[in-house]
Structures are given as C-alpha cells and as structure tokens.
C-alpha cells in the first residue's frame, strides 16, 4: 500500500508540471565538462549568448532542429559548459527568432514559433518565454515578442491579455495577475499602451481618450507585482483624435518616478509623467537627463545605441569637431552628465559619426573628418578619453580586444590609445 501511494505521488508530481516546464541545471559536482553545442544549420536556430557578470560565465540558448530549445551554462573561468538541457520542445511549430533581455543575473528570452514560415504576418506566431537565473531555467507560453526585466533581476514582465499580466519572479516563478480597473481594450476609446515595467516591479500604462482634434492621455500605475491599476494624472494634447489609432502611444522608463510617453502620431510631442512628493504631474522637459545635440545642418546630431553590454550610449558633436557622449548604465534612473571631449582640430570638416562596442565592456565613437578620424573611447562607459588620428581613413571595427582600424589596433581598454 505504501509503495502504491509513492507511485501515485510521483505520477501526480509529473502531471502537475502542466504547461510550465522547469529544469534545474545545477550540477552538484560543479563540473562544466561539456563542449558548447553550436546550432544554426538549415534546420535549427542559431545560438544566442548572454554574458553574465561573474567572470567569463555565459548562458547559451539555441535549437538543433527548430523545435527544441536547448540551454547551456559556461563556467566563470570560461573553460567548459554544462550538459545541454532541453527547456522547451514544440513538435508542431518552428522557432524563427528570439529576443533577450537581462537584469541582475536574470536572462529572459522570448522565442517566436510559427506554423507557417511563409506567412509574413504574425497571425501564425506563438511565443515561449524562457527565464534563466542561478543555473536554473523555466519556460512557459508567452504573450509578448519581448520580455522586460527589472535591473535587479527579481521580476520579469512577459506579456498581457484581456484578463491579466504574466509575471515571473524569484519566489513564485511564472504567475498571472488579473487586471483591476483597466481602461479596456476598445481602441476606439481607450487605446491602452503596452505596459512597461518600472525598476521596482510595478507597471506603467497610458490609456488614451480621443476627441475631435485632441487626445487625453491618462497614466495608470500599479503596485510592484500587481495588475491593479490606479489613475495618477492626465494630459491633453492637440492631435487628430478622431480615428482608431490616432491616440496610441508607446512608453519608456528606467525609473520608478518618471515615464516617457511617445505618441504614435508623428505630429505629437513627446512628454513625461513625473512623480514627486505631491503625486504625478506631466511635463515636456526630458526627465531622463538626455542632452540632445541638434545642429540642424552639418555633423553631427545625437545618435543613440541601446543594448551596449546591456547599457545605452548617445553621442553627437555640437560643432563638428568635439564629441559629446552620455551613457545610461543598467539600473541608473537617468543618463549620465554629458561629457564633451576634444576631437578634430580647429578648421577640420567632419561629416559622419558612428559607434562601436569595443573591449569586454567598452565603447568607441569615431567621427570621420576630411583628413583624419576623431575618436573617443571608454573601457566602461564611465570614463572617456579622446584623440585625433590625422591622415587615417580606414574602416573602424570594434571587437573584444578594443578598436581596430584597417587591422591596426588603435585603442585597448587597458592600454588606451596606441
């Protein structure tokens, strides 16, 4: 009888896994004694790699056949990998692309599957979320093309439905929270934005009410880990406001205390909802600390690049000679203060700027001038140096060693400019 009870218990445990699959990848013996399996042939999905903050540790995810998703972890010394583990397997559909988001030791990967690779729309698409942390991965069906992860890695947002929001957190794994006081999904009247996840794990969403010639935007917020919404402030902007999509918005935030609202109508001005001791208000002053370089004519307006070692960089030139840079590091609520660096000499005419990831955690900005290249570089996106390379016209290339121009290494994170 006792043996029968044990069999029944084991069967219930297996059945109870349901649609959510979780695999513990921790090896008690600490061995990373496997080679990396590389995928990407005609039938598979190429590996994606997530650099982890612990030495040379990495997470790799790929598909050998376009159906199974396989993960491996590399050890902090970079010498070996864990055994391949299948974290999801869809025998009916094909994996075609994925997006990765990262924060504080948590990697959230959304894989897109399709039943028809010849369908250009997303009508046949389905999504799978894989969340990995501390050598453990969990996977479940998702509702979004990309995840959002808090900077500390404690919470991930994985999509919404008319019923609620799919979250992941360290204590409960995947779980759904039901909407409360949602403005509704009638895009003729409510036009709700996609929610964004604030650093504390709370949600920000904007609902939009159209009127003739204007839209009224309402900011909704939740408590951390909740989908119960509260209206905090409203702002009315002159827009067409009389058709289904005229009041749609998309949002961005790095902070618990501000959210950037971007009207989808190109004629609408970007604005910010900002929290202070008296509650939420709205403003057209950039709350992120971004310092726009807008020269109107010539070189070089601000350019921004995201996902630079999971950070953001912006660069421009106010006078076509000096180089201005700002960085946003994962977890910071604002852009860094602008740094203005010497670039090309007086009288030089510069025409183009571009940026390159350089070194393990650095970045380089190269400004092309008539008789040389002006270069600004940082090993960590915090400290910057610059130089001018007269007569240099080669093609820059950023890689793990530093910045190379025509196969000549001109800057390294440890040695600076050569």
CORHULIN-V57001 format. One record per run of one state. SS is the DSSP state (@ for helix, = for strand, . for the rest). FROM is the first residue (numbers start at 0). LEN is the number of residues. If there is no record, write none. Layout:
SS|FROM|LEN  SS|FROM|LEN
This chain:
.|0|1  @|1|14  .|15|5  =|20|4  .|24|9  =|33|1  .|34|10  =|44|7  .|51|6  =|57|6  .|63|4  =|67|7  .|74|6  =|80|1  .|81|3  =|84|5  .|89|4  =|93|10  .|103|2  =|105|9  .|114|10  =|124|9  .|133|2  =|135|7  .|142|5  =|147|2  .|149|5  =|154|6  .|160|3  =|163|6  .|169|3  =|172|6  .|178|1  =|179|1  .|180|15  =|195|2  .|197|5  =|202|9  .|211|2  =|213|8  .|221|6  =|227|1  .|228|1  =|229|8  .|237|11  =|248|4  .|252|5  =|257|6  .|263|7  =|270|6  .|276|2  =|278|5  .|283|19  =|302|6  .|308|2  =|310|6  .|316|6  =|322|6  .|328|10  =|338|3  .|341|8  =|349|9  .|358|3  =|361|8  .|369|2  =|371|7  .|378|6  =|384|6  .|390|5  =|395|3  .|398|3  =|401|4  .|405|2  =|407|5  .|412|3  =|415|2  .|417|1
